[in-house]
Amino acid sequence: MTPRFDRYAAIDWSGAKGLRHKGIAVALCERGDAVPQLIRPPEGGLWSRTAVGEWLVAAAAEAPTLFGFDFSFAPPFVARQAYLPGDEAPVTGPDFWAYVDAICDDPDLGAASLLHVTHRRHFYFGKADGVKADFMHNRACEAHYNAGGGGKPSTVYDAIGAAQVAKASFAGMRLLHHVHRHVPIWPFDSPPRSGSLVVEIYTSIAARAAGRSKGRTKMRDLAALNDALFALGSAPYEGLPPDDHGADAIAAAAWLRNVAPQPSLWTPLALNPHIAATEGWTFGVI
């Protein structure tokens, strides 16, 4: 069954320290071809992670909405049959989100304490930790994406450098724990016959679908964004150009609207029940 939605939202995410985050952007569009609009926090200024969760729960109740987040919904599990081998931890995605939330005391759903303290030995922060390749574990969907020519995604165990996704992903898992009681999360939950749903996305997949080449997926000016929107069947964005986070969210929302009706994206051949329960899957990877 292919779920049907009235609205499509994409969220460019951040795991940065603090209470407000310039790296978070939220874009929303309805069915049709209207350009996705950036959603501002109700209190103005920059988004907090907590405010994004509150907005999502309210928006999900208003209309059937597909929400796409750009972070890893779980660490690798299948290859080693554990998220944190040698440490006591749950063995399913939703239980692991609850575990992460329970042990992290960072403000605004942050998760740096898990990486730096509680499970420090599992994460690579630099040469003092040993050989970086020993930390480069990937999920089944990431290996599948790489094998198909998509490129090698970052692992959640790599916690150093501008490209690392560890802090954003574990902070995101805390968010998933808080919204899961209100909104199902694919593929840990089956798509609903009606209502809203949360999925994991790569904004780079949306950019590539819009004609951006590998290595040039960031859209840093209005012309580049509108070229991408045209390729995705969307009306152009008007007004002052958004920053690259906003551009990523806008293009990804338009992409979600385009591809969500495709049945094949909801039933990837490489996705089995064990992977779905433990690691999840990135929507758009087939």
N, C-alpha and C positions, 0 to 999 in steps of 0.2 A: 504494500500500500504506500502510495506517495502522499505525504501530508500536504495540506493546503493551508496557506497563511495569507493574512490580509496585509501584514507589514513585515519588513525586513530590517534588522538592525545589525550594525557591525561596530565592534568596540576595539580600538587599538589600546592595548593594555600596558601597565607599568608595574614593576616591582620595587620602585625606588623608595628610599626612606622618606619619612615625613607624612604629613596629613593631606597635602594637596599635590597634584602631580601633573606637570605640563605634558607628560607623555601619554596621558589618557585622552582619547577622543571618542565620541559617540555619534554615529550617524544613523538616520532612520528614514525609510521610504515606504510608500504604499505600493500596491500593485499598479502597473501601468508604466509610464516612462518619465514621470516627474523626477527631477534630480533629488537625490538624498539630501536631507538637511542635517546640519550639525545641531545636536541637542546640547544645550547649556545646563550646567547644574542649577537646581532650583534656587540656591542661595547666591548664584553668581560666582565669578572667579573660576578657579580650576576645580576639576573633579577630584573627589576623594574616592578611594575604592569602595568604602562603605556606602557612599551616596550612589554609586553606580549600581550596587546591589539593590538598594531601596528603589531606585528608578526602575530597574528591571522587573522587580516583583509587581510594581504598580502598573507598568506598561503591559506586562503579560496578562494581567486581569482585564485590561481595557479592550484588547483585541488580540486574535491569534497572531502571534509574532514569532518569527524565527530570529534568534539572537546568535550572532557569531562572535566568538572571542579568539584573539590571536595569542594564545599561550598553550602549553602542553597540559592536558587535563589529568595526566598521571605520569609517573616515571615509568621507565621500562620494567617489565615484569616477566614476560614470557621466556626470554632467553636464559634467565638465571632463577626463575621461579621465586622471586622476591623483589621488592622495591629497594630494600636496604639490606642486602645479604649479611647475615650474622647478627643483625639487630632485630629485636621483637617489633613487629609492625603488622597491620592488617593485610589481607590478601585480595581485597576487592577495591575498586576505585572509590565508591561512596564511603566505605569504612575508612579508607586511607585519608580522604578529605577531612573526616571528623577527627582523625588522629592528629593530622597536621594542625588543625584549628585548636585542638585541646592543648598541644604542647607549645604553641607559639604565643609569646606575650608581647609581640611587636604591635605598635599602634596602627590603626587603620588597615587591619588585615595583612600587615606585613609578615614576612616569614624568614627574615634574615637570621633570626636566632636559631632556627632549625639547621641552616647551613653552617653557621659559624660555631655553634655550641653543641646542640643535642646530637646531631649526626654528622659532625664535622669531617670524619674520616672518609666519607663517601664522596666528597666534593673537591674538585681541583681549583685551587686558588693561586697556584704558581709552582715554580720548580721545586720548592721545598717539599711539596707533596709527592714528588716522584715523577714517573713517566706519564705524561698527559694521556697517551694512548690507552693506558690502563683504566681511564675513567670514561672513555668514549663509548658508552653503551647506548643503544638506540632501541626504540619501540619497533614493533612489527610494521606499523604503517610508515614509519620513517625509512626503514630499510626498503620497503616496497616503493616508496616515492623516489628514493635515490636510484634504485635499480631501473626505474622507468625513465630516468634522465632528468628528474626534477631537481636534483642536487641533494647534497648531504645536509639535512637539518642539524641544528645545534642540539646537543644533549643537555638534559636538565642537571647533569652532574658537573658540567663545566661552568664554574661560577666566577670566571675572570674575564675582563675585557668588555668592550662596548657591545659586542654581539651576543654576550651570554644571555640565556633565557631562564636561568635557574631561579632567580629571585622573583621574577614576574610569574613563573609557572606555579611555584609553591604558594605565593600570595593568591594567585588565581584559584588554587585548590581550596583555600579558605573561603573564598567567595562562593565557589560551587557548593560547599557544605551549607552555607547560609541560605542559598536560593533553592537548593534541591527539594526542600519540603514544599515549595510552592510551584516549581516548574520542572518538568522532566528534562533530563540531560542525555543526549544521544552520544554513543550507542549503549551506554550503561542502562538506559531505559529505552523501550521501543517508542518510535514516533507515535504521538497520539492521533486518534481519528479526528480530533478537533482540539483547538487550544494552542498554547505556545510551547516552544521547545528551545533548548540551548544546544549549540554545536561548537566544536573547535574548528577554527579556520587558520589558513596561512594567508595573510594579506598579499604575500608575494604570488600566490596562485591566482588571485583576482587580478593583480597587475599583469601577470603573464597572459591571462585570458584576454586582457584589454590591449594586447599588442606590445607591452613593455618587454624588452629582452632581459635574459638572465643577467644579473649584475646591475641592471638599470631599472629596478622595480620601484624605486622611490620617485614620487612625482613632486618636484620642488617649485613648480610655477603653475600658473593658471592654465597656460596653453597645454602643458603636459597632462594635467588633470582632465581637461575637457576633451582632449584627444582620446583618453582612456574611456571617458564616459560615453563618447560617441560610439566607440567600438562595442560598448556594453549596452547600447540601445537606450541610453539615458539622455534626457535633456541636459544642456550644459549648466555648469555652476556659474552663478552670476554674483558680482560683488567682489569684495576684497578676497584675494586668494588665501586659502587656509594654510596652516603649516603642514609639514609632511605627515604628521600624525593624523590631522584632519583629512588630508587627501587620501591617506590609506583607508580610513574608515568610510569615507564617501564612496570610493571606488569599490570597496569590499561589499558595502550594502547593495550597490547596483548589481554587482556580480551575484550575490546571494539571490536576489530577486530573479535573475536570469536562469540560474541553474537549479534552484530548489525543486522545480517541477520534474526534473529528470530522474526517473526511477532508478537508473543504474548507480547514481551517487548514494542512494540509501541502502544498496545491497552490494557493496564491493566484494568481489569473489574471494579476496584474501582475508576478509573479516569473518572470524568464527566466534562462537559464543564465549570461549575462553578469553580471547583478545578483547572482546566487547566488555566483559565484566572486569578485566584487570587494567588494561592499557587504554582502552578507548580507540578512537580513530579520528583522523582529520577529515572533515567533510570536504569533498572535492577530489580526494585521492582515490583513484580506482586502478 
